[in-house]
Amino acid sequence: MKSANDCSVSQNKNTTDKTLHNISVDNKTIIFQANDKSLLECLENANVEVHYHCRDGFCGACRVTLVEGEISYPQGEPLAFIGEGEVLSCCCVPKSNIKLIVE
């Protein structure tokens, strides 16, 4: 069971960390590159299938579960509903190594 300290979401527009971070998903590790614009783009580049539609945080189709780590929304809080432990991969970037569940 995860604790509140396992995951963190920052919605500070000034928090853009483009350092390399490991993303654990589907029993593999992907490296978030500095030139990746979003978590969704990184996952697509690694051939991880993620549902999406608008790519702007409006529809919520790209939501994934953040199990561990910290992400931020560099462009501000998305408009789509996000449940506890969920993030919108189209408009977030990792701030640390993260672990995801993609359904």
N, C-alpha and C positions, 0 to 999 in steps of 0.2 A: 504494500500500500504506500502510495507516495505521500509525502508531507508537503506542506505549503512551501517549504524551502527548496523543493526539487525543481520547480518550474517558475519562471518569471516572465512577465510580459511588460515591456516598457512602451509607452505611447508618447515619449518625448521626441518631438520632431528633430531636436538637435543631437540625438543619439544615433549616429550612423557609424557602426563599427565594421570596416571592410577587411578585417584580419581574416586569415584562413581559419576555419572551424570545421571540425568533423561532424558529420550528420550520420547517425545510425538509423537505418530504416530497412525493413525487409531483409534482415540478416546480412546486411552489407554496410560498409562505411564509405561515405561520399565526402569529398572535401569541398566546402563552400569556397569558391574562388573570389578574389577581389573584384573581378569583372562581372560576376553574377549579379543581376539587378534585384532578384528576389529569390526566396526559397523555392518557389515554383519553378523558376528558370533553372536553378541548380538541379532540382530533381528531374526535370525533363532532360537536361543534358546528360544525366546518368541513366537514362531510360527507365526511370521509376514512373509508373503510370499514376497520375493524379488527375482527378476530375477538375475541370475548370470551365468557366464561361466568360465572364466579363474581364478578368485579369486586373480589376481595379478595386476590389474590396466591396463591391455593391451587392453581388448575388449570394456569396457565401458557398458556392459550389466547391471551392478549393480547400475547404476546411480539413485540417488534419489534427490529430491528437498529439500534443506536446507532452511527452512522458518525463523528460529530464531536460534541463538547460534553460537558457534565457534567449528570448528574441526581442526585437523591437520593430515598430512600424515607423520607418523614417519619414513617410509622407503624412503621418497623423493617424488617428484612430479610424479604422474602416467603418463603413456604414452598416454592413451586414451584421446580423446577430451572431455572436460568438459565445458558445457555451463554455462552462468552466473546463479548463484544460485544453481547449481548442484554440487553434490559430489559423489565420487565413494565409495560406502559402503564397498567394499571388502578390502580397504587399508587405511581407515581413522579411527580415534578415536575421540570421543568428548573431547573438552577442557572445555566445560561448559554444562549446561543444553541445550538441543536442541529440535527443533520441525521440523518434517520431513513430506513430502508428498511422499508416495510410490505409484507408478502407475503400 
